Amino acid sequence: MSDVEKFEKYTKSLGISEIAYTTIDEEHTTDEMYPNTIVALIKMDDELLGVTPDMSLKQKYKELYVVITDIMTKMCDFIEDMGYHTYMIDQLDMSMNFSIIAQKAIMGYIGNNKLLITDSIGPGHKIILITTDMPVNTTPTKNDIKKRVRSTCSKCYMCVKNCPDHALHIKNGEIYFDKKKCIGYTHGCTYCITVCPFQKIAENKAKT
């Protein structure tokens, strides 16, 4: 079993739903980063989805970030124990667009809600980014998710219609996201996830 295979097997025991590899464009890298990037997805708990945004939900999000940081640390420790180096990218690093990096790894495609939509868990997930010098295959596998997301999103707009503070809005035929208006950053809103058709498909898959 290769080091990557050992690592991927270990991540499953930590609750990682999906994992892929890519590279971060040079303009977004820092001296601390390593050439390869691990992109991992963690499915969000149902108790965080479809709940009215308030400070108690925000507290649950804070607790989730603590759990994610612990998982990231364990992933890094596992890699470093095999003799490689790692650098964790902070979950709250606003300068890094996690969804774009995951899209580059062909894990999914960014929808109208400006979130990465995947086949298995829809947009209801958190993205982990870890850079490493562990040799990995950064050539993405083919996936037709882009075509399906674009087709569905072109007819849907449920996330825009249900955004309580209009952080998602349409201007000149384009959908824009205003971070300053998004109450997800202050109260943990998940409306743009729960109304997404791909989220409902993922939930139905999980039940079967």
Residue frames as qw, qx, qy, qz and C-alpha x, y, z in Angstrom:
[[0.000, 0.888, 0.460, 0.000, 0.00, 0.00, 0.00],
 [0.408, 0.481, -0.024, 0.776, 1.40, 3.40, -1.00],
 [0.192, -0.175, -0.453, 0.853, 1.72, 6.30, 1.44],
 [0.326, -0.058, -0.172, -0.928, -1.18, 8.07, -0.27],
 [0.620, -0.244, -0.662, -0.343, -3.37, 4.97, 0.03],
 [0.461, -0.254, -0.683, 0.505, -2.49, 4.66, 3.72],
 [0.005, -0.089, -0.207, 0.974, -3.34, 8.32, 4.20],
 [0.459, -0.136, -0.380, -0.792, -6.68, 8.08, 2.40],
 [0.601, -0.290, -0.744, -0.028, -7.64, 5.03, 4.43],
 [0.331, -0.230, -0.552, 0.730, -6.82, 6.94, 7.60],
 [0.154, -0.033, -0.020, -0.987, -8.88, 9.99, 6.58],
 [0.533, -0.304, -0.616, -0.494, -11.99, 7.83, 6.27],
 [0.539, -0.362, -0.682, 0.338, -11.64, 6.95, 9.95],
 [0.170, -0.200, -0.268, 0.927, -11.68, 10.69, 10.69],
 [0.294, 0.661, 0.576, -0.381, -14.97, 11.23, 8.88],
 [0.051, 0.455, -0.406, -0.791, -13.66, 12.65, 5.61],
 [0.717, 0.450, 0.405, -0.347, -16.29, 12.19, 2.88],
 [0.765, 0.606, 0.102, 0.192, -14.19, 12.90, -0.20],
 [0.453, -0.687, 0.303, 0.481, -10.56, 13.68, -0.95],
 [0.718, 0.630, 0.152, 0.254, -8.67, 14.91, -4.01],
 [0.579, -0.440, 0.147, 0.670, -5.42, 16.65, -4.90],
 [0.433, 0.838, 0.211, 0.255, -4.51, 19.78, -6.83],
 [0.524, -0.020, -0.115, 0.844, -2.15, 22.76, -6.82],
 [0.045, -0.867, -0.337, 0.365, -2.80, 26.31, -5.69],
 [0.495, 0.769, 0.105, 0.390, -2.09, 29.06, -8.20],
 [0.620, 0.086, -0.265, 0.733, 1.19, 30.80, -7.47],
 [0.033, -0.527, 0.019, -0.849, -0.36, 34.20, -6.75],
 [0.675, -0.568, -0.094, -0.461, -2.18, 32.69, -3.76],
 [0.877, -0.125, -0.366, 0.284, 0.74, 30.77, -2.27],
 [0.282, -0.907, 0.274, -0.154, 3.02, 31.80, 0.58],
 [0.261, 0.610, -0.734, 0.148, 6.52, 30.71, 1.57],
 [0.463, -0.273, 0.738, -0.408, 5.11, 28.33, 4.19],
 [0.856, 0.256, 0.171, -0.415, 3.11, 26.32, 1.67],
 [0.464, -0.243, 0.799, 0.297, 4.18, 23.14, -0.11],
 [0.128, 0.211, -0.605, -0.757, 3.65, 22.32, -3.82],
 [0.294, -0.258, -0.856, -0.339, 0.76, 19.86, -3.54],
 [0.373, -0.178, 0.286, -0.864, -2.64, 20.56, -2.03],
 [0.088, -0.250, -0.961, 0.074, -4.92, 18.06, -0.32],
 [0.412, -0.167, -0.083, -0.892, -8.59, 18.99, -0.69],
 [0.163, -0.189, -0.954, 0.165, -10.92, 17.14, 1.69],
 [0.420, -0.380, -0.239, -0.789, -14.65, 17.46, 2.30],
 [0.030, -0.115, -0.858, 0.499, -16.46, 16.94, 5.59],
 [0.246, -0.530, -0.667, -0.462, -20.24, 16.51, 5.46],
 [0.197, -0.321, 0.304, -0.875, -22.10, 18.99, 7.63],
 [0.037, 0.221, 0.908, -0.353, -24.31, 17.55, 10.37],
 [0.091, -0.569, -0.694, -0.432, -28.04, 17.69, 9.71],
 [0.319, -0.735, -0.479, 0.359, -28.55, 19.76, 12.88],
 [0.254, -0.430, 0.119, 0.858, -26.72, 22.64, 11.19],
 [0.019, 0.109, 0.637, 0.763, -28.91, 22.61, 8.09],
 [0.275, -0.524, -0.633, -0.499, -32.34, 24.17, 7.72],
 [0.413, -0.567, -0.541, 0.464, -32.17, 25.84, 11.12],
 [0.036, 0.960, 0.198, 0.194, -33.20, 29.46, 11.68],
 [0.543, 0.395, -0.300, 0.678, -30.03, 31.56, 11.92],
 [0.449, -0.863, -0.028, -0.229, -29.29, 32.77, 15.44],
 [0.041, -0.773, 0.588, -0.235, -26.39, 33.03, 17.87],
 [0.774, -0.271, 0.549, -0.159, -26.88, 29.44, 19.10],
 [0.884, 0.434, 0.148, 0.088, -26.35, 28.21, 15.53],
 [0.314, 0.844, -0.366, 0.234, -23.27, 30.42, 15.29],
 [0.474, -0.608, 0.600, -0.211, -21.95, 28.73, 18.43],
 [0.913, 0.073, 0.401, -0.026, -22.44, 25.33, 16.81],
 [0.674, 0.709, -0.103, 0.177, -20.42, 26.56, 13.85],
 [0.067, -0.812, 0.526, -0.244, -17.61, 27.61, 16.18],
 [0.731, -0.320, 0.585, -0.146, -17.67, 24.14, 17.70],
 [0.890, 0.416, 0.184, 0.035, -17.57, 22.63, 14.20],
 [0.409, 0.825, -0.333, 0.200, -14.44, 24.64, 13.36],
 [0.407, -0.633, 0.626, -0.202, -12.76, 23.28, 16.49],
 [0.874, 0.032, 0.480, -0.066, -13.58, 19.73, 15.35],
 [0.740, 0.665, 0.004, 0.102, -12.32, 20.45, 11.83],
 [0.080, 0.846, -0.493, 0.188, -9.06, 21.91, 13.16],
 [0.638, -0.407, 0.638, -0.142, -8.55, 18.76, 15.23],
 [0.887, 0.319, 0.334, 0.014, -9.14, 16.59, 12.15],
 [0.504, 0.827, -0.205, 0.140, -6.70, 18.68, 10.11],
 [0.239, -0.749, 0.595, -0.168, -4.07, 18.36, 12.82],
 [0.792, -0.144, 0.589, -0.069, -4.47, 14.57, 12.86],
 [0.800, 0.581, 0.136, 0.063, -4.18, 14.45, 9.06],
 [0.254, 0.869, -0.385, 0.179, -1.00, 16.51, 9.17],
 [0.504, -0.572, 0.629, -0.151, 0.47, 14.39, 11.97],
 [0.898, 0.136, 0.418, -0.018, -0.19, 11.23, 9.95],
 [0.667, 0.724, -0.054, 0.167, 1.59, 12.64, 6.89],
 [0.008, 0.847, -0.476, 0.236, 4.51, 13.97, 8.92],
 [0.734, -0.383, 0.549, -0.111, 4.93, 10.62, 10.65],
 [0.888, 0.333, 0.281, 0.149, 5.60, 9.21, 7.17],
 [0.625, -0.225, 0.222, 0.714, 8.45, 11.69, 6.73],
 [0.268, 0.573, 0.402, 0.663, 6.77, 14.49, 4.76],
 [0.104, -0.166, -0.291, 0.937, 5.89, 18.09, 5.58],
 [0.000, 0.673, 0.706, 0.219, 2.50, 19.83, 5.78],
 [0.030, -0.043, -0.173, 0.984, 0.98, 23.26, 6.12],
 [0.072, 0.600, 0.787, -0.126, -2.66, 23.74, 7.15],
 [0.007, 0.329, 0.243, 0.912, -4.64, 26.55, 5.55],
 [0.127, 0.164, 0.597, -0.775, -6.80, 28.28, 8.15],
 [0.128, 0.531, 0.833, 0.092, -10.52, 27.56, 7.76],
 [0.014, 0.879, 0.366, -0.305, -11.25, 31.26, 8.30],
 [0.358, -0.301, 0.364, 0.806, -8.68, 32.53, 5.78],
 [0.433, 0.735, 0.368, -0.371, -10.86, 34.92, 3.78],
 [0.121, 0.703, -0.463, -0.526, -8.10, 35.54, 1.20],
 [0.053, -0.179, 0.942, 0.278, -8.41, 31.96, -0.05],
 [0.714, 0.108, -0.079, -0.687, -11.45, 30.78, -2.02],
 [0.444, -0.214, 0.863, -0.107, -11.75, 27.18, -0.88],
 [0.729, 0.433, 0.449, -0.281, -14.54, 26.37, -3.34],
 [0.519, 0.772, -0.292, -0.221, -12.51, 27.47, -6.37],
 [0.039, -0.562, 0.826, -0.002, -9.58, 25.30, -5.29],
 [0.556, 0.047, 0.802, -0.215, -11.87, 22.29, -4.76],
 [0.693, 0.626, 0.170, -0.315, -13.46, 22.96, -8.15],
 [0.287, 0.736, -0.586, -0.180, -9.99, 22.91, -9.72],
 [0.224, -0.291, 0.926, -0.090, -9.57, 19.43, -8.24],
 [0.499, -0.050, -0.633, -0.590, -12.85, 18.47, -10.04],
 [0.002, -0.131, -0.884, 0.449, -14.53, 17.56, -6.74],
 [0.188, 0.695, 0.662, -0.210, -17.59, 19.45, -7.87],
 [0.253, 0.431, 0.320, 0.805, -18.69, 22.71, -9.42],
 [0.044, -0.250, -0.393, 0.884, -19.64, 26.08, -7.96],
 [0.070, 0.608, 0.759, 0.220, -23.36, 26.80, -8.23],
 [0.050, -0.757, -0.247, -0.603, -25.51, 29.91, -7.97],
 [0.620, -0.771, -0.144, -0.029, -25.07, 29.82, -4.19],
 [0.214, 0.825, -0.469, 0.231, -21.31, 30.30, -4.74],
 [0.639, -0.451, 0.601, -0.165, -20.68, 27.00, -2.96],
 [0.160, 0.334, -0.886, -0.279, -19.03, 23.87, -4.29],
 [0.835, 0.038, 0.163, -0.524, -21.70, 21.34, -5.25],
 [0.025, -0.360, 0.924, 0.122, -20.71, 17.68, -5.29],
 [0.585, -0.066, -0.676, -0.444, -22.48, 14.51, -6.36],
 [0.515, -0.175, -0.811, 0.214, -22.34, 12.74, -3.02],
 [0.293, -0.499, -0.576, 0.578, -23.05, 15.50, -0.48],
 [0.136, 0.878, 0.394, 0.233, -24.31, 18.46, -2.53],
 [0.202, 0.712, -0.197, 0.643, -23.24, 21.85, -1.11],
 [0.664, -0.691, 0.008, -0.287, -23.64, 20.72, 2.53],
 [0.894, -0.059, -0.170, 0.410, -20.00, 20.35, 3.48],
 [0.234, -0.923, 0.234, 0.195, -16.90, 22.08, 4.77],
 [0.780, 0.551, -0.203, 0.216, -13.66, 22.13, 2.78],
 [0.667, -0.641, 0.238, 0.295, -10.25, 21.34, 4.24],
 [0.617, 0.736, -0.221, 0.171, -7.04, 22.48, 2.52],
 [0.684, -0.608, 0.324, 0.242, -3.61, 21.16, 3.48],
 [0.545, 0.745, -0.382, -0.041, -0.46, 21.70, 1.44],
 [0.827, -0.391, 0.395, 0.086, 2.24, 19.03, 1.49],
 [0.199, 0.652, -0.663, -0.310, 5.36, 17.73, -0.21],
 [0.615, 0.000, 0.785, -0.079, 3.97, 14.18, -0.12],
 [0.064, 0.155, -0.708, -0.686, 3.91, 12.94, -3.74],
 [0.479, 0.428, 0.652, -0.403, 0.31, 12.87, -5.00],
 [0.294, 0.315, 0.680, 0.593, -1.42, 12.76, -8.36],
 [0.095, 0.488, 0.252, -0.830, -2.75, 16.28, -8.99],
 [0.167, -0.001, -0.652, -0.740, -4.27, 15.38, -12.36],
 [0.528, 0.085, 0.426, -0.730, -8.04, 15.63, -11.82],
 [0.277, 0.201, 0.927, 0.152, -10.37, 12.82, -12.86],
 [0.172, -0.205, -0.482, -0.834, -13.10, 13.54, -15.39],
 [0.061, 0.430, 0.768, -0.471, -16.51, 14.45, -14.02],
 [0.038, 0.470, 0.560, 0.681, -19.66, 15.78, -15.71],
 [0.233, -0.625, -0.585, 0.461, -20.83, 17.63, -12.59],
 [0.103, -0.297, 0.100, 0.944, -20.06, 21.00, -14.23],
 [0.185, -0.171, -0.647, -0.720, -22.59, 20.41, -17.00],
 [0.355, -0.519, -0.776, -0.056, -25.28, 19.24, -14.58],
 [0.271, -0.539, -0.401, 0.689, -24.79, 22.08, -12.09],
 [0.014, -0.195, 0.237, 0.952, -24.84, 24.74, -14.79],
 [0.244, -0.291, -0.736, -0.560, -27.95, 23.25, -16.35],
 [0.369, -0.587, -0.704, 0.154, -29.84, 23.06, -13.04],
 [0.274, -0.480, -0.251, 0.795, -28.69, 26.44, -11.73],
 [0.024, 0.032, 0.402, 0.915, -29.71, 28.17, -14.96],
 [0.390, -0.421, -0.607, -0.549, -33.34, 27.27, -14.19],
 [0.534, -0.432, -0.675, 0.269, -33.41, 27.33, -10.39],
 [0.072, 0.523, -0.141, 0.838, -32.28, 30.42, -8.41],
 [0.645, -0.610, -0.447, -0.111, -33.83, 29.08, -5.17],
 [0.633, -0.272, -0.293, 0.663, -30.74, 30.11, -3.21],
 [0.142, 0.212, 0.078, 0.964, -31.03, 33.69, -4.46],
 [0.420, -0.527, -0.407, -0.616, -34.77, 33.84, -3.75],
 [0.741, -0.555, -0.378, -0.006, -34.32, 32.50, -0.19],
 [0.535, 0.118, -0.330, 0.769, -31.26, 34.52, 0.85],
 [0.268, -0.766, -0.543, 0.218, -32.66, 36.50, 3.84],
 [0.222, -0.785, -0.002, 0.579, -30.35, 39.53, 3.58],
 [0.629, 0.774, 0.066, -0.040, -29.91, 39.46, -0.21],
 [0.420, -0.632, 0.539, 0.365, -26.23, 38.60, 0.04],
 [0.390, 0.117, 0.779, 0.478, -26.91, 36.63, -3.13],
 [0.346, 0.713, 0.271, -0.546, -28.40, 38.95, -5.72],
 [0.625, 0.392, 0.519, 0.431, -28.76, 39.29, -9.47],
 [0.022, 0.809, -0.057, -0.585, -27.34, 42.29, -11.31],
 [0.374, 0.635, -0.455, -0.500, -27.28, 42.59, -15.09],
 [0.894, 0.204, -0.306, -0.257, -28.06, 38.89, -15.42],
 [0.540, 0.318, -0.691, 0.361, -25.15, 37.81, -13.18],
 [0.723, -0.620, -0.299, -0.055, -25.32, 36.44, -9.63],
 [0.246, 0.608, -0.456, 0.601, -23.18, 38.25, -7.09],
 [0.714, -0.469, -0.486, 0.184, -22.32, 37.38, -3.50],
 [0.017, -0.765, 0.230, -0.601, -21.81, 40.15, -0.94],
 [0.588, -0.061, -0.698, 0.404, -19.92, 38.73, 2.05],
 [0.006, 0.138, -0.388, 0.911, -20.72, 41.80, 4.13],
 [0.600, -0.151, -0.073, -0.782, -24.45, 41.08, 3.85],
 [0.700, -0.025, -0.703, -0.128, -24.22, 37.33, 4.47],
 [0.579, -0.597, 0.277, -0.482, -25.52, 36.52, 7.96],
 [0.960, 0.018, -0.269, 0.079, -23.84, 33.14, 7.63],
 [0.513, 0.399, -0.432, 0.625, -20.69, 34.82, 8.92],
 [0.170, -0.391, 0.413, -0.805, -22.45, 36.14, 12.03],
 [0.681, -0.126, 0.377, -0.615, -25.32, 33.70, 12.66],
 [0.303, -0.171, 0.932, 0.102, -24.46, 30.55, 10.70],
 [0.670, 0.408, 0.120, -0.609, -27.18, 30.76, 8.03],
 [0.330, -0.151, 0.881, 0.304, -27.56, 27.69, 5.77],
 [0.595, 0.535, 0.352, -0.486, -30.61, 28.59, 3.68],
 [0.453, 0.666, -0.430, -0.408, -28.63, 28.64, 0.42],
 [0.005, 0.290, -0.956, -0.036, -27.61, 25.04, 1.15],
 [0.366, 0.188, 0.840, -0.353, -30.92, 23.56, 2.26],
 [0.581, 0.592, 0.229, -0.510, -32.97, 24.91, -0.67],
 [0.167, 0.556, -0.677, -0.453, -30.46, 23.66, -3.25],
 [0.903, 0.166, -0.131, -0.375, -31.84, 20.79, -5.39],
 [0.621, 0.402, -0.650, 0.174, -28.47, 19.05, -5.22],
 [0.159, -0.334, 0.708, -0.601, -28.64, 19.04, -1.43],
 [0.773, 0.011, 0.265, -0.576, -32.03, 17.36, -1.56],
 [0.838, 0.348, -0.398, -0.139, -30.68, 14.78, -4.03],
 [0.319, 0.432, -0.747, 0.392, -27.70, 14.08, -1.74],
 [0.432, -0.226, 0.583, -0.651, -29.99, 13.68, 1.29],
 [0.883, 0.143, 0.022, -0.447, -32.19, 11.22, -0.60],
 [0.684, 0.424, -0.589, 0.074, -29.13, 9.22, -1.66],
 [0.021, 0.407, -0.743, 0.531, -27.98, 9.03, 1.95],
 [0.662, -0.105, 0.402, -0.624, -31.34, 7.53, 2.97],
 [0.903, 0.259, -0.181, -0.292, -31.19, 4.70, 0.43]]
